[in-house]
Amino acid sequence: MSMTDPIADLLSRIRNAQTAKHDRLDVPASKLKLEVVKLLKVEGFVKNFREIEGAPVGTLRIFLRYTQDGIPAISHLERVSKPGRRVYRKADEIQPVRNGLGIGIVSTSQGLLTDAQARQRRVGGELLCQVW
């Protein structure tokens, strides 16, 4: 099976794992996924992650975060730009997500940034996904 959209796959897996109340999940690693998960951690949407070495493809283990009542930290994960329809935004077109309560993940020339970082640095790019 060819992976046409690894990011959509990653988001779906996180969504499914949360629905099933798993505390962690493993996904095939890639540089892009690693960067996405890093941002999710920095922004407090996932507890932690770890790279597990393996051949030929490493694994990314993601530790999910829940409230004390067991409510997932991520209530919504949405792929914005898709392989069939890419979505690009200039720096001044990047809108805050949920009035700043969520984040947009933007692929820029300076790497993956949150919507706020991209606005701050005045760089545009491809709006990969939105999380809140």
Buried (B, 14 or more C-beta within 10 A) or exposed (E): EEEEBBBBBBBBBBBEBBEEEBEBBEBBBBEBBBBBBBBBBEBEBBBEBEEEEEEEEBBBBBBBBBEEEEEBBBEEBBBBBEEEEEEEBEBEEBEEBEEEEBBBBBBBEEBBBBBBBBBEEEBBBBBBBBBB
